[in-house]
Amino acid sequence: MRASLTDRQLIDLYLSGDERAFESLLNRHQQQIYSKIYFIVRDADLANDLFQDTFIKVVNTLRSGKYNEEGKFLPWVMRIAHNLSIDHFRRNKKMRMVRATDEFNVFDTLHSDDLHAEDALVQDQIYHDVRHLVQFLPEDQQRVVAMRIERDLSFQEIADETGVSINTALGRMRYALINLRKLVDDNGVQLTAR
């Protein structure tokens, strides 16, 4: 029965004392929210901690009566998850450690908030080189990369738009990143501005 209720209805039930309504909300959205966090932090333990922090903030906001995102619960929670993930890096003032794994994301190395003019030019060249290499990926992988990076779509949105399962969309992105890493290595693209 709860599966047929809207997010708003579940929130109202939770606020009236039905703890299981919140559990239903959590179960409904946990995979998408966790995936968003993990995509940013690339560490399962840290992603779990930030996921918990996200829902603590959600509960506190709901209980305080400050939630007013009518009909937009998931985008609201995704913003909280995104902001907490980014705040984690700002607090620690560390760059993400890039490990040599199949999940290596070349795009992780392309963003910096405070570049000097020379570094900005180098950064632009790196971004140009990587975008050029994307053209050498199979078409289905190019499409997923473009939808994820340029349009900032979730994997569920990519799956819906391309008519495939979320696992297929995730798999295409994973293979795109593996192939991009190989293309970067083969073409001698430097992924750092220094």
C-alpha positions as CSV (number, residue, x, y, z in Angstrom):
1,M,0.0,0.0,0.0
2,R,2.8,2.4,0.9
3,A,4.4,1.9,-2.5
4,S,1.4,3.7,-4.1
5,L,1.7,6.7,-1.8
6,T,3.4,9.9,-3.1
7,D,6.5,11.2,-1.3
8,R,4.4,14.1,0.0
9,Q,1.8,11.6,1.5
10,L,4.6,9.6,3.1
11,I,6.1,12.8,4.6
12,D,2.7,13.8,6.0
13,L,2.3,10.3,7.6
14,Y,5.8,10.5,9.1
15,L,5.1,14.0,10.5
16,S,2.0,12.6,12.1
17,G,4.0,10.0,13.9
18,D,4.2,7.1,11.5
19,E,7.9,6.1,11.5
20,R,7.4,3.4,8.9
21,A,6.4,6.1,6.4
22,F,9.9,7.5,6.6
23,E,11.4,4.0,6.2
24,S,9.3,3.7,3.0
25,L,10.7,7.0,1.7
26,L,14.2,5.9,2.6
27,N,13.8,2.6,0.8
28,R,12.3,4.3,-2.3
29,H,15.2,6.7,-2.8
30,Q,18.3,5.2,-1.0
31,Q,19.9,3.7,-4.1
32,Q,19.7,6.8,-6.2
33,I,20.9,9.1,-3.3
34,Y,23.8,6.7,-2.3
35,S,24.9,6.5,-6.0
36,K,25.0,10.3,-6.2
37,I,27.2,10.5,-3.1
38,Y,29.4,7.7,-4.2
39,F,29.9,9.2,-7.6
40,I,31.3,12.3,-5.9
41,V,33.4,10.8,-3.1
42,R,34.4,7.4,-4.7
43,D,34.7,5.8,-1.2
44,A,32.1,3.4,0.1
45,D,32.7,4.0,3.8
46,L,32.7,7.8,3.3
47,A,29.6,7.5,1.1
48,N,27.8,5.6,3.8
49,D,28.7,8.2,6.4
50,L,27.5,11.1,4.1
51,F,24.3,9.1,3.3
52,Q,23.6,8.9,7.0
53,D,24.4,12.6,7.5
54,T,22.0,13.4,4.6
55,F,19.1,11.7,6.2
56,I,19.8,13.1,9.6
57,K,19.6,16.6,8.0
58,V,16.4,15.5,6.1
59,V,14.8,14.3,9.4
60,N,15.8,17.4,11.3
61,T,14.4,19.7,8.5
62,L,11.2,17.7,8.3
63,R,10.7,17.7,12.1
64,S,11.4,21.4,12.3
65,G,8.6,22.2,9.8
66,K,11.0,23.9,7.4
67,Y,10.5,21.5,4.5
68,N,8.5,23.2,1.8
69,E,9.7,21.6,-1.5
70,E,6.2,20.6,-2.6
71,G,6.4,17.6,-4.9
72,K,10.2,17.8,-5.2
73,F,11.4,15.6,-2.3
74,L,14.0,13.7,-4.3
75,P,15.7,16.7,-5.9
76,W,15.7,18.4,-2.5
77,V,17.4,15.4,-0.9
78,M,19.8,15.1,-3.8
79,R,20.9,18.7,-3.3
80,I,21.5,18.0,0.4
81,A,23.6,14.9,-0.5
82,H,25.5,16.8,-3.1
83,N,26.2,19.8,-0.8
84,L,27.3,17.6,2.1
85,S,29.6,15.6,-0.2
86,I,31.2,18.8,-1.5
87,D,31.4,20.3,2.0
88,H,33.3,17.2,3.2
89,F,36.1,18.0,0.7
90,R,36.1,21.7,1.6
91,R,36.3,21.0,5.3
92,N,39.3,18.7,4.8
93,K,40.9,21.0,2.2
94,K,42.2,18.0,0.4
95,M,42.1,17.0,-3.2
96,R,40.4,13.7,-3.8
97,M,42.8,10.8,-4.0
98,V,42.7,9.2,-7.4
99,R,43.2,5.5,-7.2
100,A,44.2,3.4,-10.2
101,T,41.0,1.4,-10.5
102,D,38.5,0.6,-13.2
103,E,36.2,3.3,-11.6
104,F,38.8,6.0,-12.2
105,N,37.0,9.1,-13.4
106,V,39.0,11.3,-15.7
107,F,36.5,14.1,-15.1
108,D,37.4,14.2,-11.4
109,T,40.8,15.7,-12.3
110,L,39.3,18.5,-14.4
111,H,37.6,20.8,-11.8
112,S,39.3,23.4,-9.6
113,D,37.7,26.5,-8.1
114,D,40.7,28.8,-8.0
115,L,42.9,28.5,-11.0
116,H,45.5,31.1,-12.0
117,A,45.3,32.4,-15.6
118,E,48.0,30.1,-16.9
119,D,46.6,27.1,-15.1
120,A,43.1,27.9,-16.5
121,L,44.6,27.8,-20.0
122,V,46.2,24.4,-19.3
123,Q,42.9,23.2,-17.7
124,D,41.0,24.2,-20.8
125,Q,43.4,22.3,-23.0
126,I,43.0,19.2,-20.8
127,Y,39.2,19.4,-20.9
128,H,39.4,19.9,-24.7
129,D,41.7,16.9,-25.1
130,V,39.5,14.6,-23.0
131,R,36.3,15.8,-24.8
132,H,38.1,15.0,-28.1
133,L,38.9,11.5,-26.8
134,V,35.3,10.9,-25.9
135,Q,34.5,10.9,-29.7
136,F,36.5,7.7,-30.0
137,L,34.2,5.8,-27.6
138,P,31.4,3.6,-28.8
139,E,28.3,5.6,-29.5
140,D,26.3,4.2,-26.5
141,Q,29.2,5.2,-24.2
142,Q,29.5,8.6,-25.7
143,R,25.8,9.2,-25.1
144,V,26.0,8.2,-21.5
145,V,29.0,10.4,-20.8
146,A,27.4,13.4,-22.5
147,M,24.1,12.9,-20.6
148,R,25.9,12.5,-17.3
149,I,28.7,15.1,-17.6
150,E,27.1,17.8,-19.8
151,R,23.5,17.4,-18.8
152,D,24.1,16.3,-15.2
153,L,21.4,13.6,-15.5
154,S,21.1,10.9,-12.9
155,F,21.7,7.3,-14.0
156,Q,18.0,6.6,-13.5
157,E,17.2,9.5,-15.8
158,I,19.8,8.3,-18.3
159,A,18.2,4.8,-18.1
160,D,14.7,6.2,-18.7
161,E,15.8,8.4,-21.6
162,T,17.8,5.7,-23.4
163,G,15.3,2.9,-22.6
164,V,17.7,0.6,-20.8
165,S,18.0,-0.6,-17.2
166,I,19.9,1.5,-14.6
167,N,22.5,-1.3,-14.5
168,T,23.1,-1.0,-18.2
169,A,23.4,2.7,-17.9
170,L,25.9,2.3,-15.0
171,G,27.8,-0.4,-17.0
172,R,28.1,1.9,-20.1
173,M,29.5,4.7,-17.9
174,R,31.9,2.3,-16.3
175,Y,33.2,1.0,-19.6
176,A,33.4,4.6,-21.0
177,L,35.6,5.5,-18.1
178,I,37.8,2.5,-18.5
179,N,38.1,3.2,-22.3
180,L,38.8,6.9,-21.7
181,R,41.5,6.0,-19.2
182,K,43.1,3.8,-21.9
183,L,42.7,6.5,-24.5
184,V,44.3,9.1,-22.2
185,D,47.3,6.8,-21.5
186,D,47.7,5.9,-25.2
187,N,47.5,9.5,-26.3
188,G,49.7,10.9,-23.6
189,V,47.1,13.4,-22.3
190,Q,48.3,15.0,-19.0
191,L,45.4,15.2,-16.6
192,T,47.0,17.8,-14.2
193,A,47.8,21.4,-14.8
194,R,51.2,21.2,-13.1
